[in-house]
Amino acid sequence: MNTPPTMPNLKQQLILAVLMLCSLLIWLDNTILSTTLETLADPVRGLDASPAELQWATGSYTLAFATLMFTAGALGDRFGHRTVLVTGLVVFAGSSVWAAYAGDAGQLIAARAAMGVGSALIMPANLAILMWTFTGPARTTAISVSSTSAGVGMAAGPMLAGLLLDHFWWGSVFLVNVPVVALALIGIVVLVPNFRSPTPRPLDPAGMLLSITGLAALAYGLIRAGQVAEWSRTDVWAPIAIGLVLLAAFALVELRIKMPSFDPRLLAERAFGGGNAALGLLLFAVTAVTFYNAFYMQGARGYSPMEAGLAGLPTALGAILGAPLGARLVRRRPLRLVTPPALTVAALTMGAYGFFGLHTSLVWIEILLLVQGLTIGMVIGPVTAALISSLPLERAGAGSAVTNTVRQTGSVIGIAVGGTIMSIVYRRALEPSLSAVPGSVQDRARLSAEQARHVATEIQRPALAHAADDAFIHAMHVGAVWIMLIALFGAAVLAFSLRPVGKRTELVQEPDHDRGGSPSVTGAPPFRGR
């Protein structure tokens, strides 16, 4: 078995700082884009992007991210995780420049997909290097500390986006990635060894092709449903059915491979599989509610990008506080007594969007967002640390990719389903108000609330803008109920997966001394109770 090389504590901490910078880059980009969605939909200041195009601008990124991570893990085991990490950063920086200067929504979607490729190379290598750098309890602590970069990115992203959008064109929000990449590359070259597995796994082109085409078909069908506001059409249900069949074939292919890049067997263990499923459902809900919130704050409420960024700050601060709070609590209490209740509260805060209106007090919204961020941080940090720490060291790249692939898949489906529900309900709610509107502009008004507001200004009918706002609020209320139910289901899955069964009560990290402090995934040892 392989034991991580011993290195000075100072070097370990510096490597952790560099890895956190890489993780921060991904979270920063995600939150910056959510603040930019309203601007991109603007026909004058942005790209006149439709809701479906905005869904794909987000979905193409997470689609590439989700489906390439397990391949990236295998590449890291074969060629070295530092090599893959550096490659991912370079791809991410180059595609960020491409996105910044995209001439239309189609180019932006393609550039965002390329950015997803870069992120897919970054994340598994990032986690694998962390696992090779730290051992035993220090590894769990390092994972928990690293997870705080999510909260920092959530805090800095919206404010940075608001500042840039108030003074520059929309593409500037992507150029900010370039100096961060440059700083990270310097730290990697100076500090990080090129760790790699001594038993490299073969690449998995069949699995990669099936997963990409399956998720892409599924996402296309779900987004198409929002465009046509109808589920019975062949171009809606057929891609969804094909996508599900391809994903089932992907799982069967991976089960038959001796050394798969994405190993479904890792999900067979109840605690590991249930924990991953719960995180996937949580990310589904978080992505969907973030999509709604971007249009609610800037579109319906009329806030500037900077004001919207500041309004979202409590969510980020809550996430920053929630991760270490959750880690502290699970050191004193079983994981099952901390994380399922926290996820339940997070679900209820998402459902509370059903009470938001055009004049809801901002104070109450801020309090709700603070609680939401706090509880999400309490779930993601401890559960991720428990899952990743349970992976065998020689499977660091592929094993961490399983966890991240499930989470990103949840994000892909979340943006597709959340946006589709919003589009369908919005159109149906707006339809009665279009009878008095000229036929030449009705289709534009149906497209989105942003388009309806511009149409109302052009034809001087403020009543249409008010109707569009009311239709959007109604759509957000309906969507919030569905999002809450998905998140509550995630809490139930997490509680079920961590319930006591004999002596194996929950997901805890117990060092396997034969592996130098890295627990095993297979068999009973990694999930023994206290």
Secondary structure as GFF3:
##gff-version 3
##sequence-region A 1 530
A	DSSP	alpha_helix	9	41	.	.	.	ID=ss1
A	DSSP	alpha_helix	51	79	.	.	.	ID=ss2
A	DSSP	alpha_helix	81	100	.	.	.	ID=ss3
A	DSSP	alpha_helix	105	133	.	.	.	ID=ss4
A	DSSP	alpha_helix	136	167	.	.	.	ID=ss5
A	DSSP	alpha_helix	172	175	.	.	.	ID=ss6
A	DSSP	alpha_helix	177	191	.	.	.	ID=ss7
A	DSSP	alpha_helix	205	228	.	.	.	ID=ss8
A	DSSP	alpha_helix	234	256	.	.	.	ID=ss9
A	DSSP	three_ten_helix	264	267	.	.	.	ID=ss10
A	DSSP	alpha_helix	270	295	.	.	.	ID=ss11
A	DSSP	pi_helix	296	300	.	.	.	ID=ss12
A	DSSP	alpha_helix	305	311	.	.	.	ID=ss13
A	DSSP	alpha_helix	313	332	.	.	.	ID=ss14
A	DSSP	alpha_helix	335	351	.	.	.	ID=ss15
A	DSSP	three_ten_helix	352	355	.	.	.	ID=ss16
A	DSSP	alpha_helix	362	389	.	.	.	ID=ss17
A	DSSP	three_ten_helix	393	395	.	.	.	ID=ss18
A	DSSP	alpha_helix	396	430	.	.	.	ID=ss19
A	DSSP	three_ten_helix	431	434	.	.	.	ID=ss20
A	DSSP	alpha_helix	439	447	.	.	.	ID=ss21
A	DSSP	alpha_helix	449	458	.	.	.	ID=ss22
A	DSSP	alpha_helix	462	497	.	.	.	ID=ss23
A	DSSP	three_ten_helix	513	515	.	.	.	ID=ss24
A	DSSP	three_ten_helix	525	527	.	.	.	ID=ss25
###
